[in-house]
Amino acid sequence: MGRSTIPMPGETSEGSTAKLRVLIVEDDFASRRLLQKIFTPLAEVHVSVDGCEAVTAFEDALSTDQPYHLVCLDIMLPKLDGQDVLKEIRRLESQRGVLSTQGAKVIMVTALKDMKNVMSAYNSLCDGYVAKPITRAGLNQTMVNLGLPSICPT
């Protein structure tokens, strides 16, 4: 059924080094470029501009045994909103025997700060929630809290 956990950056089941793999799901050009700029120096970055494309990218990564470590997911997306994308991500992982606590870390990166959206995202098993405007410091704190590599220079 596949692996039950996704190796974190720096570890693989074979003992070699895994590079952080990030999927940015964002339809807003400025936000997408900012996230790309932040992650590109330390990660392999892929981008999706709508929800359907994101689900396809996530499923392809799982099926080729190159899963994402992190998904930065906007809520307001064309074709399929981020809340539904999150549910589909967790369903795809579950289908492969990957528990949400061992799968990709999903950080909602969105302008929606209302309690309904925040609670819905956490109920669907997101790992973090960062409200726009995105700041490197805020995103970094969420990453560190999730056990992911720091994105701030030391």
PyMOL commands that set and color helices and strands:
alter all, ss='L'
color gray80, all
select helices_A, chain A and resi 29-39+51-63+82-95+115-123+136-145
alter helices_A, ss='H'
color red, helices_A
select strands_A, chain A and resi 20-25+43-48+70-73+105-110+128-131
alter strands_A, ss='S'
color yellow, strands_A
deselect
rebuild
show_as cartoon
